[in-house]
């Protein structure tokens, strides 16, 4: 009876771990993760299993770091995760990429934590949508100012963990921070997302920490 009970409890837990496509400890396993222009290391931050990503370059040179769970694709759905950047200006750009075709063609939502608690106009540039390669942040800020970047609600500490919920619809993306009832950013998508494509983690220029990744598909 005791052995049967132990098997009943333990076997499902082991199976669940084995099926988990977001196991950060397995990030070096090329059968489970695709790494593009990024170094990735599993870490433990105060008991929180996390992933530390370091970009190989920066967007100014056409290089963005991506870490994509192998086999995970999304057309529409929800991505939730915890992120930790830093308050150092120009050295913290982290978020998610979706609708990924390759290292240079994707959509992304990312945060600039160093802009969370500063004065305008920089505070209004805390969260950003882009659609590479045509719609970089520079192109969008110049051509459609204020439409694809915004300040965040429930302002987090720039050096601490914060939670993001990104709702990806066929024509729209909504971004919620730290359980806020109202979105910090609502944007019209600038790319066609009519087929399921890879989705994962985004880092530009420097580094960032990621934890508790959850991806839910609508279909």
C-alpha positions in Angstrom: 0.0 0.0 0.0 2.8 2.4 0.9 4.7 1.6 -2.3 1.6 2.0 -4.4 0.9 5.4 -2.8 4.5 6.6 -3.4 4.3 5.6 -7.0 0.9 7.4 -7.4 2.4 10.6 -6.0 5.9 10.5 -7.5 5.4 9.1 -11.0 3.1 12.0 -12.2 5.5 14.6 -10.8 8.4 13.0 -12.6 6.4 12.7 -15.9 5.4 16.4 -15.6 9.0 17.5 -15.2 10.0 15.4 -18.2 7.4 17.0 -20.3 8.1 20.6 -19.2 9.4 22.4 -22.3 10.5 25.4 -20.3 13.0 23.7 -18.0 15.7 26.3 -17.7 18.2 23.7 -16.4 18.0 22.0 -19.8 18.8 25.2 -21.8 22.1 23.8 -23.1 20.1 20.8 -24.6 19.7 21.6 -28.3 16.8 19.2 -28.6 14.9 21.4 -26.1 16.0 25.0 -26.7 17.1 27.0 -29.8 19.5 29.8 -28.8 20.1 32.6 -31.3 22.8 35.3 -30.7 22.7 34.7 -26.9 24.5 33.0 -24.0 22.1 31.2 -21.6 22.8 30.0 -18.1 20.3 28.5 -15.5 20.6 30.2 -12.2 19.0 30.3 -8.8 18.0 33.7 -7.4 16.9 33.5 -3.8 15.3 30.1 -4.4 13.7 31.1 -7.7 14.9 29.0 -10.7 15.7 31.4 -13.4 17.5 31.8 -16.7 20.2 34.4 -17.3 20.5 35.6 -20.9 23.4 37.7 -22.3 23.0 39.1 -25.8 25.9 38.6 -28.3 25.4 42.1 -29.7 22.8 44.8 -30.0 19.9 45.9 -32.2 21.9 48.8 -33.6 24.0 46.2 -35.3 21.1 44.0 -36.3 21.6 41.4 -33.4 19.0 40.4 -30.9 19.3 37.5 -28.5 16.6 34.9 -28.6 16.0 31.8 -26.5 13.2 29.6 -27.9 11.7 26.5 -26.3 12.1 23.8 -29.0 8.8 22.8 -30.5 6.7 25.5 -28.8 4.7 27.5 -31.4 2.0 30.1 -31.0 -0.4 31.8 -33.3 -2.6 33.6 -30.7 -2.5 33.1 -26.9 -1.0 34.4 -23.7 2.6 34.5 -22.5 3.3 35.1 -18.9 6.7 35.4 -17.1 8.7 37.1 -14.4 11.6 39.4 -15.5 14.4 41.2 -13.8 16.4 43.9 -15.4 18.4 46.8 -14.0 18.2 50.6 -13.7 21.4 51.2 -15.7 20.4 53.4 -18.6 20.9 51.7 -22.0 21.8 48.3 -20.5 18.5 46.5 -19.9 16.1 45.5 -22.7 14.3 42.2 -22.0 11.0 40.6 -22.9 9.5 38.1 -25.3 9.6 37.4 -29.0 6.8 35.7 -31.0 5.9 35.0 -34.6 9.6 34.1 -35.0 10.7 33.2 -38.5 14.4 33.5 -37.8 16.9 35.7 -35.9 16.0 38.8 -37.9 12.3 38.4 -38.5 9.9 38.4 -35.5 7.6 40.4 -33.3 8.5 41.3 -29.8 7.4 43.0 -26.6 10.2 44.2 -24.4 10.8 46.4 -21.4 13.3 49.1 -20.5 13.4 48.9 -16.7 15.7 51.9 -16.5 12.7 54.0 -17.7 10.2 52.7 -15.1 10.7 55.5 -12.6 12.2 58.4 -14.5 10.8 61.7 -15.8 9.0 62.0 -19.1 9.6 61.6 -22.0 11.7 58.6 -21.0 9.0 57.2 -18.6 6.8 56.9 -21.7 9.3 54.5 -23.2 9.2 51.8 -20.6 7.5 49.1 -22.7 7.9 48.6 -26.5 6.5 46.7 -29.4 8.6 46.0 -32.5 8.2 44.0 -35.7 11.5 43.2 -37.3 13.0 43.8 -39.7 10.8 46.7 -41.1 9.5 48.2 -37.8 12.3 48.7 -35.4 11.9 50.9 -32.4 13.7 53.8 -34.2 11.3 53.5 -37.2 8.2 53.4 -35.0 9.3 56.2 -32.7 10.0 58.5 -35.6 7.1 57.6 -37.9 4.3 56.9 -35.3 5.4 58.4 -32.0 3.7 57.3 -28.9 1.8 54.5 -30.5 4.1 51.5 -29.9 5.7 52.4 -26.6 4.3 53.5 -23.2 4.9 53.8 -19.5 4.0 50.9 -17.3 1.2 50.7 -14.8 1.9 49.4 -11.2 5.4 50.7 -11.6 8.0 48.1 -10.5 11.4 48.7 -8.9 13.8 48.9 -11.9 16.2 46.5 -10.2 13.6 44.0 -8.9 11.5 41.2 -10.4 8.2 42.1 -12.1 5.5 40.0 -13.7 4.3 40.5 -17.3 1.3 39.1 -19.1 1.3 39.5 -22.9 -2.0 38.7 -24.7 -1.4 38.1 -28.4 -4.4 38.3 -30.6 -4.7 38.1 -34.4 -4.5 41.8 -34.9 -3.6 43.2 -31.4 -1.3 42.8 -28.5 -2.0 43.8 -24.9 0.6 44.0 -22.1 -0.2 43.9 -18.4 2.4 44.5 -15.6 2.2 43.2 -12.0 -1.5 42.2 -12.2 -2.7 45.7 -13.2 -6.4 45.8 -14.3 -5.6 48.0 -17.2 -3.0 47.3 -19.9 0.2 49.3 -20.0 0.3 48.9 -23.8 -2.2 48.1 -26.5 -0.9 48.0 -30.0 -2.0 47.0 -33.5 0.2 44.2 -34.8 2.4 45.1 -37.7 3.0 41.6 -39.0 0.9 38.8 -40.2 0.5 36.1 -37.5 -1.8 33.7 -39.3 0.3 30.6 -38.7 1.8 29.2 -35.5 5.5 30.2 -35.2 8.1 29.9 -32.4 7.8 32.0 -29.3 10.3 32.6 -26.5 12.6 35.0 -24.7 14.2 38.3 -26.0 17.2 40.2 -24.8 19.0 43.2 -26.5 22.4 44.8 -25.9 23.1 43.5 -22.4 21.5 40.8 -20.2 18.4 39.9 -18.2 16.8 37.3 -15.9 13.7 35.3 -16.7 11.5 33.0 -14.5 8.2 31.2 -14.4 7.6 31.2 -18.2 4.1 30.1 -19.2 2.8 29.9 -22.7 -0.9 29.3 -23.4 -2.3 28.8 -26.9 -5.8 29.8 -27.9 -6.0 26.8 -30.3 
